[in-house]
C-alpha cells in the first residue's frame, strides 16, 4: 500500500464513516444500529478495543472488539474481534491486517494473550486475512440452533 495508514481509537464522530463503509460493502445502511453499538462499546468495552484506520484523514476501516474473563470455561482473559469492516475501495491493501495487528498488540500490552474471532464458512476473504496475520482454526466448536417461537 502506498499511502500511510493511521490506526486510532474510535470516536463518536466516526459513526457516519462506519455506516458508509457498511453501506458501500453490503448495500445496507443502519445508522441507528451503529449508533447504539458505538455507544455500547464506549460504555463497556476497553478503550483500546475499538479502532479505525485512516488514510489521508478519512476513515477507511474499523474494528470493534471486546475482552472477557473466564468465558466458555477458558482459564485466562481473552480478547474478541467482533466486527471488522473495510471500505471496498481500500480492500486488498492491508487495511484489515493492520487493524487486526494493532488490536493484537493492544491485547498483549494489556496482558491478554489469546484473541478469538468467528468467520463464516463461506467468507474466504476474511479467512485469508486472519490466516495472513497468524490466526489458525481454534479448538472450540461453534454450536447454534435456529429458534422460531
C-alpha positions, 0 to 999 in steps of 0.5 A: 500500500502506498499511502500511510495508514493511521490506526486510532481509537474510535470516536463518536464522530466516526459513526457516519464513516462506519455506516458508509463503509457498511453501506458501500460493502453490503448495500445496507445502511443502519445508522441507528444500529451503529449508533447504539453499538458505538455507544455500547462499546464506549460504555463497556468495552476497553478503550483500546478495543475499538479502532479505525484506520485512516488514510489521508484523514478519512476513515477507511476501516474499523474494528470493534472488539471486546475482552472477557474473563473466564468465558466458555470455561477458558482459564485466562482473559481473552480478547474478541474481534467482533466486527471488522469492516473495510471500505471496498475501495481500500480492500486488498491493501492491508487495511484489515491486517493492520487493524487486526495487528494493532488490536493484537498488540493492544491485547498483549500490552494489556496482558491478554494473550489469546484473541478469538474471532468467528468467520463464516464458512463461506467468507474466504476473504476474511479467512485469508486475512486472519490466516495472513496475520497468524490466526489458525482454526481454534479448538472450540466448536461453534454450536447454534440452533435456529429458534422460531417461537 
